[in-house]
Amino acid sequence: MPAKRKLTMRHIRQMLRLAGSGTSSREIAVMLGIARSTVQDNLKRAAMAGLSWPLASDLTDDVLEAKLFVHPGVKQGQRLRQEPDWGPLSIELKKPGVTLLILWEEYRSAHPDGYGYSRFCELFRGFEKRLSPTMRQEHVAGDKVFVDYSGRRVPIVDRKTGEIREAELFLGVLGASSYTYAEATWTQTLPDWIGSHVRMFTFFDGVPRLIVPDNLKSGVNRASFYDPEINRSYGVMAAHYGVGVLPARPRRPKDKAKVENGVKFAQSCILGRLRKQTFFSLTEANAAIAQVLERINNHVMRRLGVSRRNLFETVEQAALASLPTEHYEFAEWRLARVSTDYHVEFQNFFYSVPHGLIRSQVDVRATARMIEIFHRGKRVAVHQRRYGGPRYGTDPAHMPSSHRRYAEWTPERFRRWGASIGPQTEGLIIATLASRPHPEQGFRTCLGILRLYRDIGHDRAEAVSARAVEIGGLNSKTIASLIATYKGKKPSTEPAAVMEHANLRGPGYFH
């Protein structure tokens, strides 16, 4: 770095005033506390510039300094040595492994009398300060993509009702090239948030090392500088693509200045240019956004002299990791606790797990087609996802044996059990089921009757059944009494008619 001049313009004015009054150089040096050679050098500069005391009243310090210290034949602000083109150098610096030292060595090999390393760095930092805030950050190619939603939305009109619904504008900006992706989605919820990332990676045809999101709830459960808690579904998506997630610090907009600047640029270029267009669907809006996005990426940036697309294709694209061979399928993860009926709830539908997991905490993975349930990392249940129909999806293998037997009970099955004994017993079963408001309410009664018949022969059971239907004794207590009464008696050879009454539905009811 060149040495800084110690004399101020006030010292120079005093020096000229003393010299004009006839004071010698030695005396001036003593009076101002500087070297005699310095006095002589500055007086010589003043004589060459045609300056003498008294100075003109309108001669400012800036003009005086320019007259004394700017080299002859050199315009003010012009460098004395060959200066590199800083724009291409700033682009080269984004490439992996490139440092300022390497760039300086290449510069000196081309210009041996050029600037030293310290002055080279100083001039480069000065060039960086003249760039936009996003370009002042040093972003290595393929390192980061900054993602966020625009605060302004895209209005979309329903053709039938005329109702206006506003869609969100998602933006992703690569750090090194500022190559931009944008699309409209209906919401900022997790499916739309992750879906936008998947489509963004497809647009880039590659994956950077890190994603830098804002602390949106869809992506970050708990914001923290030291230990941010990433949403599990978002983390699974990132793991599928092999990319890390590094949320911006809360209330630190400079952490994502790249996308912040991209958001402002998109608002003016995308929303500003599309403000007079009317969209009737999300597809129409995204088609228009894609056209404006093409214009943004092909626009030549003034200070760098190249477009975002050119930077992306020449610097960043090769540094991106390849897309995975398998297509990503969105899956939402949730924690759930198994209820006492051994089912877990997901969006108002219920799915069974093995009954031994009652009260346990499980992980639910939901895709568009399947519901998978995991306990301690092991999948314990899988169901087809339900969107309508019965709210409960129950796998019989998950039920306790007693529940499983009850689930297998049907009116037809009880009729077959009764018919296996005889027609009178079948008639008794039909009458018992018909006597209840709902057949299921008679299941336990029928089961009790059939259990009582285990200890007697079929002939006696048929006689008891016929008598029970005749007197309307359609319960286990009456059957037990009739079994005791008919002990030792022979059954009638003529089958008793099934009793008819208002509650009797008949066999057609169960078909």
Disulfide bonds with the S-S distance in Angstrom:
none
